Every structure is written in C-alpha cells, then in structure tokens.
Amino acid sequence: MNDIYDFNSLLQAARQHTSPQRLLFVFCQRRLHDDHEPTEAERFAAGEGGVLQPVLCVDKTPAELIDYATLKKDADALDGRWEIIFVAAIDDSGSAAADAPLKRMIQTIQTGGDVARYLAFDRTGTPLRFL
C-alpha cells in the first residue's frame, strides 16, 4: 500500500496499481448558501464555512496526467472558479464507466455527504483532510 501525501504520490500509486486505474476529479468552489445568516457571511469572508458547489468534473487515466500543474492549467482553461479538487480512483473500464461514479461523487458533495472518503487538494496542490 502506497502512502499518498501529495498529487505526485497519488499519480505514482495509480500508475503502480495492479489493475489499470481511472482517476475521477470533481472541481468545486466554495459559496454561501442562499439563506445564510450574517455571521455565516462573516465567517465566509474570513475563509471559513460555506458550501461546496461542483463546477467541473473529469475522468482521466494516470497516463493522461503529467502532474498537478498541468491538471490545474487544463481545469482553469475550462472554469477557473474552483478552489478544491476531490479525487477518487476506480478500475479502468473506459470513460463511459466513470459517469455513474462521478455522478455519485457530485451528489455526495452537493448533499453534504461524507467527502472524507475522497482525496482532496486545494488550488496549490496541498492535500486537504475533511473530518
């Protein structure tokens, strides 16, 4: 079992896995929910709280990824609003097989489900932990 401590170690682990892997990415932005309280707005302005809203999702094989900087550049070209990337891995059965797991990831994020099961990185590539 490989320890994953940054994006490059994630790529290395996916490339070394015994079965081919497909990585699922959901890019999210932080925002205030519509019926927020003034104290929530203050916390949000200070970089705390809010809800996560998916703005972009994609699946890639490890071979399609060079490094974090390239993934970030490609994502920014499509939608630069994202602040957090959630990542999951599945056995690679082709891109069409990734649709249902990606939809489940998005639903989990949108409903405030358990995102601790996913790896997460901020815009700088720093790993995040959700408890």
Short mmCIF file of the C-alpha atoms (twelve columns), coordinates in Angstrom:
data_MODEL
# 
_entry.id   MODEL 
# 
loop_
_atom_site.group_PDB 
_atom_site.id 
_atom_site.type_symbol 
_atom_site.label_atom_id 
_atom_site.label_alt_id 
_atom_site.label_comp_id 
_atom_site.label_asym_id 
_atom_site.label_seq_id 
_atom_site.Cartn_x 
_atom_site.Cartn_y 
_atom_site.Cartn_z 
_atom_site.pdbx_PDB_model_num 
ATOM 1   C CA . MET A 1   0.000   0.000  0.000   1 
ATOM 2   C CA . ASN A 2   1.454   3.345  -1.021  1 
ATOM 3   C CA . ASP A 3   1.155   6.393  1.187   1 
ATOM 4   C CA . ILE A 4   -0.395  9.302  -0.659  1 
ATOM 5   C CA . TYR A 5   0.896   12.602 0.639   1 
ATOM 6   C CA . ASP A 6   0.638   14.823 -2.453  1 
ATOM 7   C CA . PHE A 7   -0.656  14.757 -6.022  1 
ATOM 8   C CA . ASN A 8   2.507   13.193 -7.441  1 
ATOM 9   C CA . SER A 9   2.325   10.307 -4.967  1 
ATOM 10  C CA . LEU A 10  -1.324  9.822  -5.999  1 
ATOM 11  C CA . LEU A 11  -0.244  9.535  -9.638  1 
ATOM 12  C CA . GLN A 12  2.561   7.153  -8.714  1 
ATOM 13  C CA . ALA A 13  0.202   4.923  -6.713  1 
ATOM 14  C CA . ALA A 14  -2.343  4.874  -9.554  1 
ATOM 15  C CA . ARG A 15  0.350   4.016  -12.096 1 
ATOM 16  C CA . GLN A 16  1.704   1.196  -9.920  1 
ATOM 17  C CA . HIS A 17  -1.682  -0.322 -9.076  1 
ATOM 18  C CA . THR A 18  -2.048  -3.952 -10.145 1 
ATOM 19  C CA . SER A 19  -5.085  -3.151 -12.312 1 
ATOM 20  C CA . PRO A 20  -5.367  -0.125 -14.620 1 
ATOM 21  C CA . GLN A 21  -6.912  2.854  -12.852 1 
ATOM 22  C CA . ARG A 22  -9.109  5.770  -13.876 1 
ATOM 23  C CA . LEU A 23  -8.992  8.880  -11.701 1 
ATOM 24  C CA . LEU A 24  -12.177 10.853 -11.117 1 
ATOM 25  C CA . PHE A 25  -11.932 14.582 -10.413 1 
ATOM 26  C CA . VAL A 26  -14.639 16.932 -9.151  1 
ATOM 27  C CA . PHE A 27  -13.603 20.581 -9.003  1 
ATOM 28  C CA . CYS A 28  -15.592 22.674 -6.515  1 
ATOM 29  C CA . GLN A 29  -15.967 26.257 -5.459  1 
ATOM 30  C CA . ARG A 30  -16.925 27.485 -2.018  1 
ATOM 31  C CA . ARG A 31  -20.026 29.633 -1.777  1 
ATOM 32  C CA . LEU A 32  -22.561 30.844 0.734   1 
ATOM 33  C CA . HIS A 33  -25.913 29.100 0.736   1 
ATOM 34  C CA . ASP A 34  -28.856 31.288 -0.251  1 
ATOM 35  C CA . ASP A 35  -30.396 31.652 3.214   1 
ATOM 36  C CA . HIS A 36  -27.173 32.387 5.113   1 
ATOM 37  C CA . GLU A 37  -27.033 34.362 8.344   1 
ATOM 38  C CA . PRO A 38  -24.861 37.493 8.726   1 
ATOM 39  C CA . THR A 39  -22.451 35.586 10.991  1 
ATOM 40  C CA . GLU A 40  -22.045 32.939 8.286   1 
ATOM 41  C CA . ALA A 41  -21.193 35.677 5.778   1 
ATOM 42  C CA . GLU A 42  -18.530 36.993 8.162   1 
ATOM 43  C CA . ARG A 43  -17.015 33.531 8.581   1 
ATOM 44  C CA . PHE A 44  -17.131 33.005 4.816   1 
ATOM 45  C CA . ALA A 45  -15.320 36.298 4.215   1 
ATOM 46  C CA . ALA A 46  -12.639 35.082 6.645   1 
ATOM 47  C CA . GLY A 47  -12.182 31.885 4.596   1 
ATOM 48  C CA . GLU A 48  -14.312 29.592 6.758   1 
ATOM 49  C CA . GLY A 49  -17.616 27.831 6.219   1 
ATOM 50  C CA . GLY A 50  -19.838 27.929 3.177   1 
ATOM 51  C CA . VAL A 51  -20.946 25.048 0.996   1 
ATOM 52  C CA . LEU A 52  -19.111 23.315 -1.821  1 
ATOM 53  C CA . GLN A 53  -20.537 23.565 -5.313  1 
ATOM 54  C CA . PRO A 54  -19.157 21.357 -8.099  1 
ATOM 55  C CA . VAL A 55  -18.253 23.403 -11.176 1 
ATOM 56  C CA . LEU A 56  -16.358 20.855 -13.274 1 
ATOM 57  C CA . CYS A 57  -15.745 17.113 -13.377 1 
ATOM 58  C CA . VAL A 58  -13.489 14.932 -15.480 1 
ATOM 59  C CA . ASP A 59  -12.031 11.442 -15.544 1 
ATOM 60  C CA . LYS A 60  -8.500  10.640 -16.669 1 
ATOM 61  C CA . THR A 61  -6.152  7.710  -16.719 1 
ATOM 62  C CA . PRO A 62  -2.831  8.202  -14.920 1 
ATOM 63  C CA . ALA A 63  -1.124  8.091  -18.335 1 
ATOM 64  C CA . GLU A 64  -3.139  11.158 -19.397 1 
ATOM 65  C CA . LEU A 65  -1.812  13.180 -16.462 1 
ATOM 66  C CA . ILE A 66  1.628   14.720 -16.301 1 
ATOM 67  C CA . ASP A 67  1.472   16.495 -12.953 1 
ATOM 68  C CA . TYR A 68  -0.664  18.748 -10.781 1 
ATOM 69  C CA . ALA A 69  0.356   21.957 -12.572 1 
ATOM 70  C CA . THR A 70  -0.884  20.601 -15.905 1 
ATOM 71  C CA . LEU A 71  -4.181  19.410 -14.414 1 
ATOM 72  C CA . LYS A 72  -4.670  22.833 -12.795 1 
ATOM 73  C CA . LYS A 73  -3.904  24.645 -16.058 1 
ATOM 74  C CA . ASP A 74  -6.347  22.457 -18.001 1 
ATOM 75  C CA . ALA A 75  -9.081  22.919 -15.375 1 
ATOM 76  C CA . ASP A 76  -8.559  26.685 -15.261 1 
ATOM 77  C CA . ALA A 77  -8.960  26.836 -19.036 1 
ATOM 78  C CA . LEU A 78  -12.441 25.312 -18.630 1 
ATOM 79  C CA . ASP A 79  -13.580 27.003 -15.394 1 
ATOM 80  C CA . GLY A 80  -11.268 28.927 -13.091 1 
ATOM 81  C CA . ARG A 81  -13.732 29.275 -10.204 1 
ATOM 82  C CA . TRP A 82  -12.723 26.050 -8.474  1 
ATOM 83  C CA . GLU A 83  -10.966 26.039 -5.111  1 
ATOM 84  C CA . ILE A 84  -10.912 22.350 -4.178  1 
ATOM 85  C CA . ILE A 85  -10.474 19.142 -6.169  1 
ATOM 86  C CA . PHE A 86  -11.939 15.878 -4.910  1 
ATOM 87  C CA . VAL A 87  -10.328 12.740 -6.330  1 
ATOM 88  C CA . ALA A 88  -11.349 9.089  -6.395  1 
ATOM 89  C CA . ALA A 89  -9.956  6.096  -8.271  1 
ATOM 90  C CA . ILE A 90  -11.771 3.226  -9.942  1 
ATOM 91  C CA . ASP A 91  -10.637 0.280  -12.026 1 
ATOM 92  C CA . ASP A 92  -10.383 1.486  -15.622 1 
ATOM 93  C CA . SER A 93  -13.207 0.132  -17.756 1 
ATOM 94  C CA . GLY A 94  -13.272 3.149  -20.049 1 
ATOM 95  C CA . SER A 95  -14.534 6.685  -19.720 1 
ATOM 96  C CA . ALA A 96  -18.212 5.719  -20.044 1 
ATOM 97  C CA . ALA A 97  -17.916 3.571  -16.909 1 
ATOM 98  C CA . ALA A 98  -16.800 6.657  -14.976 1 
ATOM 99  C CA . ASP A 99  -20.102 8.515  -15.470 1 
ATOM 100 C CA . ALA A 100 -22.032 6.865  -12.627 1 
ATOM 101 C CA . PRO A 101 -19.212 7.128  -10.047 1 
ATOM 102 C CA . LEU A 102 -18.662 10.786 -10.999 1 
ATOM 103 C CA . LYS A 103 -22.379 11.471 -10.540 1 
ATOM 104 C CA . ARG A 104 -22.251 9.808  -7.107  1 
ATOM 105 C CA . MET A 105 -19.262 11.958 -6.138  1 
ATOM 106 C CA . ILE A 106 -21.097 15.102 -7.217  1 
ATOM 107 C CA . GLN A 107 -24.224 14.066 -5.328  1 
ATOM 108 C CA . THR A 108 -22.204 13.333 -2.180  1 
ATOM 109 C CA . ILE A 109 -20.603 16.777 -2.343  1 
ATOM 110 C CA . GLN A 110 -23.859 18.606 -3.109  1 
ATOM 111 C CA . THR A 111 -25.763 16.931 -0.283  1 
ATOM 112 C CA . GLY A 112 -23.031 17.423 2.299   1 
ATOM 113 C CA . GLY A 113 -22.279 13.713 2.439   1 
ATOM 114 C CA . ASP A 114 -19.106 12.041 3.656   1 
ATOM 115 C CA . VAL A 115 -16.361 13.547 1.492   1 
ATOM 116 C CA . ALA A 116 -13.646 12.128 3.765   1 
ATOM 117 C CA . ARG A 117 -13.621 9.029  1.537   1 
ATOM 118 C CA . TYR A 118 -12.128 11.114 -1.298  1 
ATOM 119 C CA . LEU A 119 -8.699  12.658 -1.596  1 
ATOM 120 C CA . ALA A 120 -8.871  16.439 -1.749  1 
ATOM 121 C CA . PHE A 121 -6.418  19.121 -2.824  1 
ATOM 122 C CA . ASP A 122 -6.572  22.909 -2.777  1 
ATOM 123 C CA . ARG A 123 -5.552  25.134 -5.703  1 
ATOM 124 C CA . THR A 124 -1.886  24.949 -4.702  1 
ATOM 125 C CA . GLY A 125 -1.968  21.150 -4.673  1 
ATOM 126 C CA . THR A 126 -1.862  20.920 -0.894  1 
ATOM 127 C CA . PRO A 127 -3.757  17.868 0.388   1 
ATOM 128 C CA . LEU A 128 -6.831  18.619 2.496   1 
ATOM 129 C CA . ARG A 129 -8.490  16.496 5.168   1 
ATOM 130 C CA . PHE A 130 -12.171 16.508 5.978   1 
ATOM 131 C CA . LEU A 131 -13.126 15.021 9.308   1 
# 
